[in-house]
Amino acid sequence: MTQTEYKIYIDDVIRRVESARLNVSAHHIVKIVAVSKYSTSEDIAKLYEIGQRAFGENKVQDLKAKAIALDELPLEWHYIGNLQKNKINNLLDINPTLFQALDSLSLAEELQKKLVAKDMQLDCLMQVNSAKEASKHGFYPDDAVEAYKKIQQECPNINLKGLMSIGAHSDNKEIIKKSFDTTYEIYKKLPNATICSMGMSGDFELAIECGSNMIRLGSLIFNK
């Protein structure tokens, strides 16, 4: 697509985000992360030119390649995929703005070790499997608050900023809403949490109305 075509798509997205957030409050701010996993560096550069700054990738090797290719641009890189322990050092070498999928205590412990070794800190979101679906990663709701506090106490190089979750895999709006409400209720109980990342291309308006302040949009922005 041309830059003009991208602008048309993102302007429509922004109008929809504005409408959803105003239904919550005029003071409710929502950040858009453009999920670029199926898009090229050239696509990302076109979106940068019309104002998009935050981009999400779910494979470490793809994130690295695009970060190198676009090194001259001041982009925010979000890693949104499942992180295998043997890829931790590769991710830390990239030093993303935010790791959105911290999904287990064992991963947190291994990440902490690697961060100490590199004398680094990393901003992270803890992933919650709010609908308790076997196909998804993350902490179950009943365990989430305790796990969050445990990571804060035992992994000081991990800067927990809040939660990420994926809406329930369902065509029933009420079931999806329940999964978002569950995540938001947990989020409100967390000490110093500022990010509640919920909502993708098919359900972001509902997620915003349930309290999300960060959404992850791929196909809607890139028209893939």
N, C-alpha and C positions, 0 to 999 in steps of 0.2 A: 504494500500500500504506500501511497505518497504521504508526505507530511500533512497535507491538507486533509486527506481521508482519515488519518489518525486523529487529527484535531476534532473532526466531526464526531468520531466515536467517543473520544474521551470527554468532550463537552456534554454529550448525552449522559455518560456515566456520572459526571459531576452533578448534573441537574438531578438525577435520581438519588444520589448520595445526599445532596442538600435537602431534598424533600423528606427523606427518611430521617435525617438528623434533626430537622426542625420539628418533626413529630415528637421527638424526645425533648429537645430544649434548644433554644437559640445559642446556648453556651456549650452545647455538646459538639466536640471536634472529632472528626473521623479522618484517619490517615489511610490513603490508598497505596497498597503495595501491588505493583504490576507484576504478575507472575509470568516470567519470560522464558520458562523452561522449553517451550516449543518454538521460540522465536530467535532470530539472529541478533548479532551485535549491531547490525545496521538498523534493525527494527527498534532496538533499545535507544540508539542514538537519535532516531527520529522522534521518539517520545520524549527524550530529554529536551530536545529543542523546543517542544511545546509545553515544557514545565514539569514533567514527571521526573521524580528523583529517586524513589525507592523501588527496587526490583527484587523479585524473589526467585530463587533457583532451588531445585530439589535433588541435584546431583553435584557432588563436590567437584568433579572434573569439569563439568559444564560451567559452574560458577567461577572456577579458576580461569578457564579459557576466556570467558567474557570479561572478567575483571581485568585481565591482562590486556585484552584488545581495547578496552575502554578506559584504560588507566588515566587518561588525561581528563576525563570527566569526573566531577565531584558527585559520584553516585552513592546511594545507600544500598548495600547488598544485604539481603535477608536470606538466610539458609532455612528452607521450610521443609526439607525432607528428612526422612529417617536417617540417622547418623550411625553408621557402623563404627565400632570402637577402633578398628584398624585404619579408619579415615580421619580420626580426630586431628592428628598432626597436620594433615593436608588442609583441613578446614582452618586450623589456627594460623597456618602460613598465609592464608588469604585475609584473616582477621576481619570477618564480616561485621557489619553494624549490629546485627541481631541474629541469634540462633533461635528459631521459633519452635523447635521440636524436641525439647529435653523430655524424654518420655519414660525414664526409669531411674531408680536410685543407683543401679550399677553403672549406667552411663554417666550420671552425675559424678560418681566417685572417680571413674576413669578420666573424665574431663578435668576434674580438679587436679589430679596428678600431673596431667600434661600441661595444664596452665601454670602450675607451680614450677615445673621444669623449664618453662619458657619465660617465666617471670611476667605473665600476662593476666589480664582479666577479660571476661567475655560477658556481654549482656545477653541474657537468655529469657525465653518464655518456657514455662512448664506446660507440657501438653496434657490435656485432660480428655479422656475418652468418655464424654458425658452421656453418650447413649449406650455405653457398655457393649459395643459391637466388636465381635471377634476379628473383624477385618481391619480394625483401626489400632494404632499404637496409643499409648498414653496411660495416665493414672486414672483409676476408677474414681468417681466422685467421693465415695466414702473415705478414700485414702488421701485425697488431694491436699487438704489443708495441712495435715500432719507431715506429709512428704515435703511440701513446700517449705515449712519451717525447719525441717531436718536439713534440707539442702542449704538453706540460709545459714544455719548454725555450723554445719560440718564442711561446707565447700565455699570458703570465703572468696575464692577467686572467680566464682560464678555470681554474677550480678543478676539476680532474678528480678525481672521487671513486671511480671504478671503471667497471664495464661494465654494459651492458644488452644482452640478446639475446632473440630470439623462437625458441622451439623449432621444430625441423624440422616442416614441413607433411607429416605422414605419419600413417597409422594404426598404424604399426609402432613399438611402444614402444621397442625397442632403437635404432632410428634417432633417435627423439626424445632418448633418453638420451645417445646419442653426441654430439648437438649441444650438450646441456647440459654434458656432461663436457668438451667442447672449450673452451667458454667459461670454465668454472671453472678449467681448467688455465692458460689465459691470465691470468685474474684473479690467480692465485697468483704470477705472475711480475711483477706491476706494482708499482712503488714507491708506497707509502702508499695503496694502494687499500683502501677499506673497504666498498664496496657492490657486490654482484653481483646485479643485478636480472634474474631469470629466472622464468618461470612465469606462466601465465594461468589462466583458469577451468578449462580442460580438462586441464591438465598440471602444476598448481602443486605437487602432492605429489611428483611425480617430480623437479621442479626443486629443491625443498627438499632432497630426499635426495641430489641431485647438488651441493649446496653453496650454493644461492641463499639470500640473506638479505633479499630484497625481492621481493614478488610483486605482480602487477597484475591485479586481479580486477574484472570488470565484470558480466557476466550472472549470475554466481553470487551476487553480493551484491544486485544490483538486481532479480533475477528477471525479466529482460527476455528 
